[in-house]
Amino acid sequence: MFIALDACFRLKRRLISSLSKDPGLGTGWAYLVAYKPYLDHLAKYTDQVEISTCSGLAAIDHANDKFSRGYAATGVAMGICARHEFVLPNGVGDLQRGERYANIDYIFFSLLGHLLPLIFIIISYDIACQWHKNLRERFQALPPELQVELLWEFLAFAVPKMHIKGHIRICQLLFALGLLLGSGLTDGEGIERSWSVLGGVAGSTRVSGPGARADLLDDHLAFCNWRKLIGLPALLRRRLDNARNELATQEAEFTDFCQQQADDVPTWMAAVHAYEEDRDKAPNPYESAIDGLTEREVRDRFEDEEAKAEAAGAIPPHDVGPAEFIASLLRVEEEQRRVHANASLKRAQTTSLKINIRRQRRRLNKSISRLRHLQEIYMPGALTYLATLKLAPDTKTELRRTCRDGAGTAGRAVSFGARGVTGPATCQVATLDVQEDALAAPAYEYAVASPSSPRNENKILLRADKYQAARRALVGLDGENAKISWPPLLREHIRCMDDSDDLTFQPPADRPDVFGSNPIGTSSSQSKGKEGESKRIMSWIWKFTGTEGTDAEMREAIRVEWAKAYARVRRWREEVCLLEEEWRRLPLSFAHEERLWVERAKSVKVGIEEVEVAEGMVAYAAKKADMYRDLSRRSEIIRTQERLRRGQRRARETVHVYTGVLPPISGSIGDAGDEASTGRVNAGEPKGFAEEDVEEDMEVHGYASDDDEEDEILDGDAYDD
């Protein structure tokens, strides 16, 4: 069972009327909880303290501080089926002072009383990482009627796939639906779509009394569930077709991955299964345990090596040692990139800051002069190479070559360790900088004409240029591009962790030096357009941080990526199994509802009730039974027939569907009584509700087999690095 919880603060109600003046017709009999027991329970928690340890949930710390003066309800909390978005019975309740645990606890266990509790339940809630703590203790304080029999070991908590991006890293590892066994492709965000449907009644319920508001919400929720019911066959067909296709793709990719890492796969797989069996003790296979070296650590290592060499009697070639020389070279390159970025800003005239480029270039010239003197000692081949380039005398200072790529100097660079350490560390720092700037200035910002966009754009260019220079140095030292584990940086690689390929960084046309001549607006990779997290490949800048350097670090990174690929293919397998089981149960559920209405028709007290009343009750029951038989037949058509394209409709059918055995009613009125007395409903007339209204509604809403929104729902979000 999949349950999604959430709250909507748009559905407020002002402090108008009272329960005694405006009682509901059946509050507590449908979707809303019964008012009196609910309010009696909340009266015990006038000032509930809820402090969050997740930095992404700072708002929950102020749950009791939300604006509530003048309102009897500041919002509504609700629980639904996370798979099909059906609102659950007694799964809706008012919020008085924010999204307090007391409200959510009562609503959750109220709806749980209508389900079979002794089953595995996945609860999706945007603050599940905090709410699940001490839930068992709070359960003991609930009213006795809510303390259902429950196997706590069968409860699993998760955060919806879109909301989890705002949580801290540990939450993203522990509460990701994509990493949760048995979750399939459930995204947990269906409740947000339910709020969008209810948003239209917010204006009227805001000024309603408690009874009128409860009746209005119950009616709208019942209609929402009915619409979902008649569209469920098309939804399941669409999901199952997509899941089978994607499963084949994911399994092919995963099989190839396993073949490349065949020696380690059994060990990695055992680690994943051990973690799933005991998440508290076993290490998390989706978290990397090794971090790469920083530039500061590299410099410290060089200084230690120099100190040891001097202690052994070695004479340094210059007062400035090799470690300080490398640091100076890196500082000059960083200064060049900064001047280049500031020059671009000044040309674009997009900043109000006064930039003195001449002063910056003079300072940079002095730094380069000092660097050339040191290169005579440590990199003489670099100066010879620069002389052969015959650069123009008027070349801008920020565009002059430093020759860190080691042309003609590979042997000397290797002698003091620059080959295997400095480049990877610089790559790592540059990648971290690109990540930071990509988060601070997401790709879609560049389409907006705001003053901050050019500055953020130049910051990203500066970091990307730094990475490209470091990688060119590694290629020049190793001699072969294939030996470099750091991949080339293309513009489509610079995007936020949850961005798709169409939200990539768009560099200015005058900077082809950073990303090459790849045309802007085209992709260097074989992108197939916008796809969900469960299908697309995350940009490598989020994957390669801390993975370069030693073999152990690289193996650790590959292990983590394999574990996530394994989780991805298992979630698709689970999704196919879940959908096949849902298809099996759908006609059984319709048949069950049909039998219930037949039994209700048979339970009519014929001879005790008035003839007109009995006849009406039997006719209504027969109509409902006919409707569910019709829905079952139509679901089989959708399951087996060819999938329709957008805009296509199936031919309207009028067939006799239901012939039941209903109680005879003597003295019935006219011909209708003869039909009711024999238990035969004439379904051949297309004016009946089951034959016309249901069919029309399903044609409009149930056969949208290529609905764009549902494609995104199926894709969902994925696993977080």
Summary of the structure (lengths in Angstrom):
residues: 721
radius of gyration: 33.5
end to end distance: 27.2
largest distance: 120.9
contacts: 2215
relative contact order: 0.09
helix: 56%
strand: 6%
